[in-house]
Amino acid sequence: RNNYSNIAKYSSDYPIKIDKRSIFERDRLQLFIIYDIIPDIRGVKELKVDILQDYYIPKHERKGLLFSYPEFENKNSILKTYVLESVVCDKIGRILDVDNEPRDLYDLWYLLKLNLDINIIRKEFKNKYGYEIIIPNFLREIVNDDYRQNWRNRLIYQMFALPDFDMVIKDLNKLIKEKF
């Protein structure tokens, strides 16, 4: 409860509100940030931020934040962020761990279309999970019916044009076979 009060106090400097559903546990901080600064977004304007403490530190880099809103014009922040290959590694891990969150499939489909270093993804995966990606198992997991059932209701408010599930799965299957 005290952690929520501290974070809520900091959020008062910005046009956002930290929702009380936020979770503060020993190794996890999950925030639901409610905002109303982007009028183009339909539906609930909410950003979920997950910060996990892990023993394995993935490949990362330092990046400056770019602010385009006047409320943030005097802010200068630098964050350590995952390289995109590490994000792909995490998405694959979540899919193989049977998390069944459609956003992971969408993100993986989007990221695999970029020019990423597959060797870094393979190495990060082996270092983090202790085994190599087994492609037949991976391909079997992406067609899980839970993804199809939750595709629309979980993603419709997160993007302007939700792509067709079958098209994404077909394309993702092809990308995995080509790249891995």
TORPAMAR-746547 format. One record per atom (N, C-alpha, C): x, y, z; atom name; residue in three letters. Coordinates in steps of 0.2 Angstrom, whole numbers, plus 2048, in hexadecimal, padded with zeros to 3 digits. Last residue first. Example, Ala and Ser with C-alpha at 12.3 -4.5 7.8 and 13.67 -1.06 7.14 Angstrom:
BEGIN
     x     y     z   name   resn
   840   7F5   823      N    SER
   844   7FB   824     CA    SER
   840   800   827      C    SER
   842   7E4   827      N    ALA
   83E   7EA   827     CA    ALA
   842   7F0   827      C    ALA
This chain:
BEGIN
     x     y     z   name   resn
   848   7A0   740      N    PHE
   84B   79B   745     CA    PHE
   84D   795   741      C    PHE
   843   7A6   735      N    LYS
   848   7AA   739     CA    LYS
   84C   7A5   73D      C    LYS
   839   79E   72E      N    GLU
   83F   7A2   72B     CA    GLU
   844   7A4   72F      C    GLU
   831   79A   739      N    LYS
   835   795   735     CA    LYS
   83A   798   731      C    LYS
   82D   7A7   73E      N    ILE
   830   7A2   742     CA    ILE
   834   79D   73E      C    ILE
   826   7AB   732      N    LEU
   82B   7AF   735     CA    LEU
   830   7AB   739      C    LEU
   81B   7A2   731      N    LYS
   820   7A3   72C     CA    LYS
   826   7A6   72E      C    LYS
   814   7A4   73D      N    ASN
   817   79E   73C     CA    ASN
   81C   79E   737      C    ASN
   811   7B2   73B      N    LEU
   815   7B0   740     CA    LEU
   818   7A9   73F      C    LEU
   807   7B0   730      N    ASP
   80D   7B4   72F     CA    ASP
   813   7B2   735      C    ASP
   7FE   7A8   737      N    LYS
   801   7A6   731     CA    LYS
   807   7A9   730      C    LYS
   7FA   7B1   742      N    ILE
   7FD   7AB   743     CA    ILE
   801   7A8   73D      C    ILE
   7F5   7BC   73A      N    VAL
   7FB   7BD   73F     CA    VAL
   7FE   7B6   740      C    VAL
   7EA   7B6   734      N    MET
   7F0   7B9   730     CA    MET
   7F6   7BA   734      C    MET
   7E2   7B3   73F      N    ASP
   7E5   7AE   73B     CA    ASP
   7EB   7B0   736      C    ASP
   7DF   7C0   745      N    PHE
   7E3   7BB   748     CA    PHE
   7E6   7B6   744      C    PHE
   7E1   7CF   73C      N    ASP
   7DE   7C9   73C     CA    ASP
   7E2   7C4   740      C    ASP
   7E6   7DE   746      N    PRO
   7E7   7D9   740     CA    PRO
   7E3   7D3   741      C    PRO
   7DE   7EC   74B      N    LEU
   7E0   7E5   74D     CA    LEU
   7E0   7E1   747      C    LEU
   7E2   7FC   74A      N    ALA
   7E0   7F7   746     CA    ALA
   7E2   7F0   748      C    ALA
   7E6   802   756      N    PHE
   7E1   805   752     CA    PHE
   7DE   800   74D      C    PHE
   7E7   7F9   766      N    MET
   7EA   7FB   760     CA    MET
   7E4   7FE   75B      C    MET
   7E1   7F6   772      N    GLN
   7E8   7F7   772     CA    GLN
   7EB   7FA   76C      C    GLN
   7D4   7F1   771      N    TYR
   7D5   7F8   773     CA    TYR
   7DC   7FA   774      C    TYR
   7D6   7E4   76C      N    ILE
   7D2   7E9   768     CA    ILE
   7D3   7F0   76A      C    ILE
   7DC   7DA   774      N    LEU
   7E0   7DF   770     CA    LEU
   7DC   7E4   76D      C    LEU
   7D3   7D2   77B      N    ARG
   7D9   7D5   77F     CA    ARG
   7DC   7DA   77B      C    ARG
   7C9   7CF   772      N    ASN
   7C7   7D3   778     CA    ASN
   7CD   7D5   77C      C    ASN
   7D1   7C9   767      N    ARG
   7CD   7CF   766     CA    ARG
   7CC   7D3   76D      C    ARG
   7D7   7BD   76D      N    TRP
   7DA   7C2   769     CA    TRP
   7D7   7C9   769      C    TRP
   7D2   7B3   775      N    ASN
   7D3   7B9   778     CA    ASN
   7D6   7BF   774      C    ASN
   7D1   7A8   76C      N    GLN
   7CB   7AA   770     CA    GLN
   7CC   7B1   773      C    GLN
   7DF   7A7   767      N    ARG
   7D9   7A9   762     CA    ARG
   7D3   7AC   766      C    ARG
   7E5   7A3   773      N    TYR
   7E7   7A9   76F     CA    TYR
   7E1   7AC   76B      C    TYR
   7DF   797   776      N    ASP
   7DE   79C   77A     CA    ASP
   7E0   7A3   777      C    ASP
   7E4   78E   76C      N    ASP
   7DD   791   76B     CA    ASP
   7DC   797   770      C    ASP
   7F4   78F   766      N    ASN
   7F0   78E   76C     CA    ASN
   7E9   791   76B      C    ASN
   7FE   792   75D      N    VAL
   7F7   790   75A     CA    VAL
   7F2   78E   760      C    VAL
   80A   793   764      N    ILE
   807   799   761     CA    ILE
   800   798   75E      C    ILE
   80E   786   767      N    GLU
   80B   78A   76C     CA    GLU
   807   790   769      C    GLU
   813   780   75B      N    ARG
   80D   77D   75E     CA    ARG
   80A   782   763      C    ARG
   81F   788   75A      N    LEU
   819   788   755     CA    LEU
   813   786   757      C    LEU
   826   783   765      N    PHE
   824   78A   765     CA    PHE
   81E   78B   760      C    PHE
   828   776   762      N    ASN
   824   777   768     CA    ASN
   821   77E   768      C    ASN
   830   778   756      N    PRO
   829   774   756     CA    PRO
   825   776   75C      C    PRO
   83B   77F   75D      N    ILE
   837   782   758     CA    ILE
   830   77E   757      C    ILE
   841   782   76C      N    ILE
   83F   77C   768     CA    ILE
   83A   77E   763      C    ILE
   84E   78B   771      N    ILE
   847   78C   76E     CA    ILE
   846   786   76A      C    ILE
   858   784   77E      N    GLU
   857   787   777     CA    GLU
   850   787   775      C    GLU
   859   788   790      N    TYR
   858   783   78A     CA    TYR
   857   787   784      C    TYR
   85A   792   799      N    GLY
   85E   78C   79A     CA    GLY
   85D   787   795      C    GLY
   854   79F   799      N    TYR
   850   799   79A     CA    TYR
   853   792   79B      C    TYR
   85F   7A8   797      N    LYS
   859   7A9   79B     CA    LYS
   856   7A3   79E      C    LYS
   867   7A2   78D      N    ASN
   86A   7A5   793     CA    ASN
   865   7A6   799      C    ASN
   85E   79F   783      N    LYS
   862   79A   786     CA    LYS
   865   79C   78D      C    LYS
   85A   7AC   77F      N    PHE
   855   7A7   782     CA    PHE
   859   7A2   786      C    PHE
   866   7B2   77B      N    GLU
   862   7B5   781     CA    GLU
   85E   7B0   784      C    GLU
   869   7AA   770      N    LYS
   86D   7AA   776     CA    LYS
   86A   7AD   77C      C    LYS
   85D   7AD   768      N    ARG
   85F   7A6   76A     CA    ARG
   863   7A6   770      C    ARG
   85F   7BB   766      N    ILE
   859   7B8   769     CA    ILE
   85A   7B1   76C      C    ILE
   86C   7BB   760      N    ILE
   86B   7BE   766     CA    ILE
   865   7BC   76A      C    ILE
   868   7B5   754      N    ASN
   86D   7B2   758     CA    ASN
   86D   7B5   75F      C    ASN
   85F   7BE   74E      N    ILE
   85D   7B8   751     CA    ILE
   862   7B4   755      C    ILE
   85F   7CE   74E      N    ASP
   864   7C9   74E     CA    ASP
   861   7C3   752      C    ASP
   852   7D6   744      N    LEU
   855   7D4   74B     CA    LEU
   85A   7CF   74A      C    LEU
   849   7DF   73B      N    ASN
   850   7DC   73A     CA    ASN
   854   7DB   741      C    ASN
   838   7DB   73E      N    LEU
   83E   7DF   73E     CA    LEU
   844   7DB   73D      C    LEU
   82F   7D1   740      N    LYS
   82F   7D4   739     CA    LYS
   835   7D9   739      C    LYS
   82F   7CE   74D      N    LEU
   833   7C9   748     CA    LEU
   833   7CC   741      C    LEU
   827   7D7   752      N    LEU
   82E   7D8   753     CA    LEU
   832   7D4   74E      C    LEU
   81A   7D3   74F      N    TYR
   81C   7DA   74D     CA    TYR
   824   7DA   74D      C    TYR
   819   7C6   755      N    TRP
   818   7C7   74E     CA    TRP
   81B   7CE   74B      C    TRP
   81B   7CA   762      N    LEU
   820   7C6   75F     CA    LEU
   81F   7C7   757      C    LEU
   80F   7D2   764      N    ASP
   816   7D5   765     CA    ASP
   81B   7D1   761      C    ASP
   806   7C7   763      N    TYR
   806   7CD   75E     CA    TYR
   80C   7D1   75E      C    TYR
   809   7BF   76D      N    LEU
   809   7BC   766     CA    LEU
   80A   7C2   761      C    LEU
   807   7C7   778      N    ASP
   80E   7C4   777     CA    ASP
   80E   7C2   770      C    ASP
   7FA   7CA   778      N    ARG
   7FE   7CF   776     CA    ARG
   805   7CC   775      C    ARG
   7F3   7BE   77C      N    PRO
   7F4   7BF   774     CA    PRO
   7F8   7C5   773      C    PRO
   7FA   7B3   787      N    GLU
   7F8   7BA   786     CA    GLU
   7F9   7BC   77F      C    GLU
   7FE   7A6   78C      N    ASN
   7F8   7A7   788     CA    ASN
   7F5   7AE   787      C    ASN
   808   7A0   793      N    ASP
   805   7A6   796     CA    ASP
   7FE   7A8   792      C    ASP
   810   795   791      N    VAL
   809   794   791     CA    VAL
   805   79A   794      C    VAL
   81D   797   78F      N    ASP
   81B   795   796     CA    ASP
   814   795   796      C    ASP
   81E   79A   782      N    LEU
   820   793   783     CA    LEU
   81E   792   78B      C    LEU
   81B   7A8   783      N    ILE
   817   7A4   77F     CA    ILE
   818   79C   781      C    ILE
   825   7AC   78B      N    ARG
   81E   7AD   78E     CA    ARG
   81A   7A8   78A      C    ARG
   830   7AA   782      N    GLY
   830   7A7   789     CA    GLY
   829   7A7   78C      C    GLY
   82D   7B3   778      N    ILE
   82D   7AC   777     CA    ILE
   82D   7A8   77D      C    ILE
   82E   7BF   77F      N    LYS
   828   7BD   77C     CA    LYS
   828   7B6   77B      C    LYS
   83C   7BF   783      N    ASP
   837   7BE   788     CA    ASP
   830   7BC   785      C    ASP
   842   7C0   776      N    CYS
   843   7BA   77A     CA    CYS
   83E   7B9   780      C    CYS
   83D   7CC   772      N    VAL
   83B   7C6   76E     CA    VAL
   83C   7C0   773      C    VAL
   845   7D4   77B      N    VAL
   83D   7D4   77C     CA    VAL
   83A   7CE   778      C    VAL
   851   7D1   777      N    SER
   84F   7CF   77D     CA    SER
   848   7CF   77E      C    SER
   851   7D8   76A      N    GLU
   852   7D1   76A     CA    GLU
   850   7CE   771      C    GLU
   850   7E5   76E      N    LEU
   84A   7E2   76B     CA    LEU
   84B   7DA   76B      C    LEU
   857   7E8   77E      N    VAL
   858   7E8   777     CA    VAL
   852   7E4   774      C    VAL
   84F   7F0   78C      N    TYR
   851   7E9   788     CA    TYR
   852   7EB   781      C    TYR
   856   7FE   793      N    THR
   851   7FB   790     CA    THR
   853   7F4   78D      C    THR
   858   80A   79F      N    LYS
   85B   804   79C     CA    LYS
   855   800   799      C    LYS
   855   81B   79B      N    LEU
   853   815   79E     CA    LEU
   857   810   79B      C    LEU
   855   82C   79F      N    ILE
   859   827   79B     CA    ILE
   857   821   79F      C    ILE
   84D   83C   79D      N    SER
   84E   836   7A0     CA    SER
   851   831   79B      C    SER
   848   84B   7A0      N    ASN
   84E   848   79C     CA    ASN
   84F   842   7A0      C    ASN
   83B   857   79E      N    LYS
   83E   851   7A1     CA    LYS
   843   84E   79D      C    LYS
   835   862   799      N    ASN
   83B   863   79D     CA    ASN
   83E   85D   7A0      C    ASN
   82A   85D   792      N    GLU
   82F   860   78E     CA    GLU
   835   861   792      C    GLU
   81E   857   797      N    PHE
   824   853   798     CA    PHE
   82B   857   795      C    PHE
   814   85E   793      N    GLU
   814   85D   79A     CA    GLU
   81B   85A   79C      C    GLU
   814   85E   785      N    PRO
   817   864   789     CA    PRO
   818   863   790      C    PRO
   81A   84F   77D      N    TYR
   815   853   780     CA    TYR
   817   859   785      C    TYR
   824   848   779      N    SER
   821   84C   774     CA    SER
   81B   850   777      C    SER
   834   841   77E      N    PHE
   82D   844   780     CA    PHE
   82A   849   77B      C    PHE
   83D   833   77E      N    LEU
   83B   839   77A     CA    LEU
   834   83B   77C      C    LEU
   84A   82D   789      N    LEU
   843   82E   787     CA    LEU
   841   834   783      C    LEU
   859   825   784      N    GLY
   855   82B   786     CA    GLY
   84E   82B   784      C    GLY
   85F   815   789      N    LYS
   85B   819   784     CA    LYS
   858   81F   787      C    LYS
   86B   808   78A      N    ARG
   868   80E   78D     CA    ARG
   865   812   787      C    ARG
   867   7F6   789      N    GLU
   86A   7FC   787     CA    GLU
   867   802   78A      C    GLU
   869   7E5   78B      N    HIS
   865   7EB   78C     CA    HIS
   86A   7F1   789      C    HIS
   866   7D4   78E      N    LYS
   86A   7D9   78A     CA    LYS
   866   7DF   78A      C    LYS
   860   7D0   79E      N    PRO
   860   7CF   797     CA    PRO
   864   7D5   794      C    PRO
   865   7C9   7AD      N    ILE
   864   7CF   7AA     CA    ILE
   865   7CF   7A2      C    ILE
   85D   7BD   7B7      N    TYR
   861   7BE   7B1     CA    TYR
   85F   7C5   7AE      C    TYR
   856   7BF   7C2      N    TYR
   85D   7BE   7C3     CA    TYR
   861   7BF   7BD      C    TYR
   84A   7CC   7C3      N    ASP
   84C   7C6   7C1     CA    ASP
   853   7C5   7C2      C    ASP
   83C   7D5   7C7      N    GLN
   843   7D4   7C9     CA    GLN
   844   7CD   7C7      C    GLN
   832   7DE   7BB      N    LEU
   833   7D8   7BF     CA    LEU
   83B   7D8   7C1      C    LEU
   825   7E9   7B7      N    ILE
   82C   7E9   7B9     CA    ILE
   82E   7E3   7BD      C    ILE
   819   7ED   7AC      N    ASP
   81C   7E8   7B0     CA    ASP
   823   7E8   7B1      C    ASP
   80C   7F8   7A9      N    VAL
   813   7F7   7A9     CA    VAL
   815   7F2   7AE      C    VAL
   7FF   7FC   79E      N    LYS
   801   7F7   7A4     CA    LYS
   809   7F7   7A3      C    LYS
   7F6   80A   79C      N    LEU
   7FC   807   79A     CA    LEU
   7FE   802   7A0      C    LEU
   7E6   80F   795      N    GLU
   7EA   80C   79B     CA    GLU
   7F0   809   798      C    GLU
   7D8   814   791      N    LYS
   7DF   817   790     CA    LYS
   7E3   815   796      C    LYS
   7CB   80B   78A      N    VAL
   7CF   80C   790     CA    VAL
   7D6   80F   78E      C    VAL
   7C6   813   77A      N    GLY
   7C6   80E   780     CA    GLY
   7CA   810   786      C    GLY
   7D3   818   76E      N    ARG
   7CC   816   770     CA    ARG
   7CC   813   776      C    ARG
   7DE   825   76C      N    ILE
   7DD   81E   76E     CA    ILE
   7D6   81D   771      C    ILE
   7DF   832   769      N    ASP
   7DE   82E   763     CA    ASP
   7DC   827   766      C    ASP
   7E3   83A   774      N    PRO
   7DB   839   772     CA    PRO
   7DA   834   76D      C    PRO
   7ED   838   780      N    ILE
   7ED   836   779     CA    ILE
   7E6   835   777      C    ILE
   7EB   83A   78E      N    ILE
   7EF   83F   78A     CA    ILE
   7F0   83D   782      C    ILE
   7E7   833   799      N    ASP
   7E2   836   794     CA    ASP
   7E5   83B   790      C    ASP
   7EA   824   7A2      N    TYR
   7EC   82A   79F     CA    TYR
   7E6   82D   79A      C    TYR
   7EF   819   7AE      N    ILE
   7E9   81C   7AB     CA    ILE
   7EB   823   7A8      C    ILE
   7F9   80B   7B0      N    ILE
   7F9   813   7B0     CA    ILE
   7F4   815   7AB      C    ILE
   7FC   7FF   7BB      N    PHE
   7F7   801   7B6     CA    PHE
   7F7   808   7B6      C    PHE
   80B   7F6   7BF      N    LEU
   807   7FC   7BF     CA    LEU
   802   7FD   7B9      C    LEU
   813   7EB   7C8      N    GLN
   80F   7EB   7C2     CA    GLN
   80B   7F2   7C3      C    GLN
   822   7E4   7CD      N    LEU
   81E   7EB   7CE     CA    LEU
   81A   7EB   7C7      C    LEU
   829   7D7   7D6      N    ARG
   825   7D9   7D0     CA    ARG
   821   7E0   7D2      C    ARG
   82E   7D0   7E1      N    ASP
   832   7D1   7DB     CA    ASP
   82E   7D3   7D5      C    ASP
   824   7D4   7EB      N    ARG
   82C   7D3   7ED     CA    ARG
   830   7D4   7E6      C    ARG
   818   7DF   7E4      N    GLU
   81A   7D9   7E7     CA    GLU
   822   7D9   7E8      C    GLU
   80B   7E8   7E0      N    PHE
   812   7E9   7E3     CA    PHE
   814   7E3   7E7      C    PHE
   801   7EC   7D3      N    ILE
   803   7E7   7D8     CA    ILE
   80A   7E9   7DA      C    ILE
   7F2   7F7   7D0      N    SER
   7F9   7F5   7D0     CA    SER
   7FC   7F0   7D5      C    SER
   7E6   7FB   7D2      N    ARG
   7E7   7F3   7D0     CA    ARG
   7EE   7F2   7D0      C    ARG
   7E5   808   7D3      N    LYS
   7E6   804   7D9     CA    LYS
   7E7   7FD   7D8      C    LYS
   7EF   811   7C6      N    ASP
   7E9   80D   7C8     CA    ASP
   7EA   809   7CF      C    ASP
   7F5   820   7C5      N    ILE
   7F7   819   7C7     CA    ILE
   7F1   816   7CA      C    ILE
   7F2   82C   7B9      N    LYS
   7F0   829   7BF     CA    LYS
   7F2   822   7C0      C    LYS
   7F9   83A   7B0      N    ILE
   7F8   833   7B1     CA    ILE
   7F5   832   7B8      C    ILE
   801   846   7AC      N    PRO
   7FA   845   7AB     CA    PRO
   7F8   83E   7AB      C    PRO
   80C   848   7BB      N    TYR
   80B   847   7B4     CA    TYR
   803   846   7B3      C    TYR
   80D   849   7C8      N    ASP
   811   84E   7C4     CA    ASP
   80F   84E   7BD      C    ASP
   807   83F   7CE      N    SER
   804   845   7CE     CA    SER
   807   84A   7CA      C    SER
   810   834   7CF      N    SER
   80C   835   7C9     CA    SER
   808   83B   7C8      C    SER
   815   835   7DB      N    TYR
   819   837   7D6     CA    TYR
   815   838   7CF      C    TYR
   80A   830   7E3      N    LYS
   80D   837   7E4     CA    LYS
   811   839   7DE      C    LYS
   80A   823   7DE      N    ALA
   804   827   7DD     CA    ALA
   806   82F   7DE      C    ALA
   815   81E   7E4      N    ILE
   815   81E   7DD     CA    ILE
   80F   823   7DB      C    ILE
   811   81F   7F2      N    ASN
   818   822   7EF     CA    ASN
   817   823   7E8      C    ASN
   806   817   7F2      N    SER
   806   81E   7F4     CA    SER
   80C   822   7F1      C    SER
   80B   80A   7EF      N    TYR
   806   80D   7EB     CA    TYR
   806   815   7EC      C    TYR
   813   808   7FA      N    ASN
   816   809   7F3     CA    ASN
   812   80C   7EF      C    ASN
   80A   806   804      N    ASN
   80E   80C   804     CA    ASN
   811   80D   7FE      C    ASN
   804   7FA   800      N    ARG
   800   800   800     CA    ARG
   804   806   800      C    ARG
